[in-house]
Amino acid sequence: MASSGQREAVFPTRMTLGTTKIRLKGAQNGHSLLKRKADAISKRFRTITGKIQDAKRQMGIVLQQAAFSMVEVGYTTGDIGYAVRENAKRATFKVRSRQENISGVVLPSFAIQSLDGEPKSESSKDGAGSGEFSLTGLSRGGQQVQKARDTYSKALRVLVDLASLQTAFVILDEVIRLTNRRVNAIEYVIIPRLENTIAYIVSELDEMDREEFFRLKKVQGKKKRVAEEQAAKAALEKEHLAESHSAVGQQDMLSAEKDADVIF
């Protein structure tokens, strides 16, 4: 992971500063949204984890009961595998899939589909297809056969629910890791880098402003000195001009004393 002291290589201008601030605001908003998404997904992940534990415990109990019921069927009726295979013409259960959206994450969900359009027998409890096995165990052990069938049907439903939960668990686990990586990248890399870039641009702009102020001050000082020099030069020239005028006047007065006498 990159250190937080890094910054982007940008040219420090006010336009770049505004663009970087907009990017920082977007990164902060994105971090907030991803954080809320991660929290929602984590909450659902913990819920699914608890359901998986319950489903696994229930699965162990149901499979144990199913195994005992099969042993009872074998003890009372013998081997009925051939009769079951001969009578199985179509699927008794069908699994349908649907999708669930959790904070933008699509989770598949599986459930037993009820075949309402199929004919049902009077003695059936599970719907379609049960009439095909209505005569199985009629000679002996019919009650144990029905019990085993009901037990395995229950185990199948628990198995489908567990498969749905396990699939959602795997998907959410991957999404949580990916979302946390994005949140950490934004929080510890992108946002600090943008903040350092903004601080660098602000410092450079302040330095440019100080340089511009110093330059203007030097220019004003130079203009002031030039104006003072010009004023002093003008005053000196004026003084020289006045002295020259006074010298010319004195010279005219001296020359007037040498004029010829006028006799009346």
C-alpha positions, 0 to 999 in steps of 0.5 A: 500500500502506498504511503500517505505522504505521496501526492500527484504530479500536478502544475499548481494553478487555481484551476487545478486546485478546484479540480482536485477539491472536486475529486476529493469530495467525490472520493469522500462521497464514494468512501461513505457509500462503499462503507455503508454498502460494506456494513449492509453486506456484512450484516446480511453475511452474519445473518446467513452464517447463523442460518447456515449453522442452523441448517447444518445442524438440522441437516445432520438430524434429518439425514440421521432420521432418513438413514434410520427410516431406510433401515426400517424399510429394508428390515420390513419390506426388503429391497425396494430399490428395483420397484422404485426405479421402475416406477420413477418416470418423472421428477417428483421435485423441481428446484426453481431459482430466483435472484435477490438484490442486496446493496447491488449484489445479486444473490441466487436463491433456490427453492422447491417448486410445487407442481400444482398443475400435475395430478395428485393422488388422494393419499399423497402429501407432497403433490405431483408424482406421489401416485407413482409410488402409491402401491410401493410397500402395499404388501408389507411395510407401507407405513415405513415406506411412506415415513422414509419418503417423507423424511427424505423429502424433508432432507431434500428441502433442507439440502436445497435451503443449505445450497442456497445459503452456501452459494450466497455465503461464497458470493458475499464473502468475495464481495465483502473482501473486494469492497473492503479493499476498495474502502481501504484504498480510498481511505488510506491512499486516494484521499490522503494523496488528494489532500497532500496534493491540495496542500502542495498546490495551496503552498505553491500558490501562496508562495507565488502570491508572496513572490508577486507581492514582493515583485510589485513592491520592488516595482513600486519602489523602483518607480518611486525612486525613478520619480524622485530622481526625475523630480530632483533632476527637474529641481536641479535643472530649474535651479540651474536655469534660475542661476543662469537667468540671474547671471545674464541679468547681472551681465546686462547691468554691468554692460549698461555702465559702459554706455556713453555719457549723455549730455543735456 
